[in-house]
Amino acid sequence: MDLQLTDKVAVVTGASKGIGLAVVRELAGEGALVVAGARRTEPLDGLDRVDAYAVDLVDPDGPGRLVAHAIALHGRVDVLVNNVGGVHPRVEGFLNISDADFEASLQLNFFAALRATRAAVADMLERGDGTIVNVASVNAFFEPDGAVVDYGAAKAALLNVAKALSQELAPKGIRINSVSPGPVATDLWLGDDGVAARIGRATGAEPDAIRTQVIDQGIPTGRFSTPEEVATLVALLASPRTANVTGSDYVIDGGLVKTM
């Protein structure tokens, strides 16, 4: 299927690893011109149709600079993928989570996307056309977990804002949707300092045992999703093929969520 993304200008945040890097490769493979923003750009070197831009997206000016760079380079932004994010398991309980912890999570997982969206929408409104895809999380709504309470709250805010903006922006030709992954086989979950490792250190369990426990507790497919599977869904939502889809959230979790 041709996703009709050839020469579309796509901005991707958090683009140097995991889901973000998979999204960059997927969009570029579909013919898009990708401007990829991340603090470290080395993993993006040499990718065809990809311009890497080094930026700290937590800096209040960072997302705007990234979008401005894309406009300066290509004249417009057609697609924005808000992917940047991160989670730090709070294994010592709620009373040990400070305001600063919540603020840091909101800055990374919510405000970076909000600021990038604001900058991209300002450009998209001039043409009456554009697409935004947020990478959220099942932690925003499914069995909220006290160990990631700040992360879940930030992702819930992202989903809420996307739904609200879809109502305002749809009549102006701009779509906004979200993808909510369950556990994904990336460094965020499986790296040396990922969720499994952090929980393992706190509980005395091996990281592989934590991963197996998560799967056994409710993923019917028996595995984590891959970054490429998430990226495929992002690309489909970015495509004109889904031009009448907006305000929606698509879950990819191996069957973890059992409710409708």
PyMOL commands that set and color helices and strands:
alter all, ss='L'
color gray80, all
select helices_A, chain A and resi 18-29+42-44+62-74+94-96+99-127+138-140+146-172+187-190+195-203+207-216+227-238+240-242
alter helices_A, ss='H'
color red, helices_A
select strands_A, chain A and resi 9-13+33-38+50-54+79-82+130-135+174-181+249-252
alter strands_A, ss='S'
color yellow, strands_A
deselect
rebuild
show_as cartoon
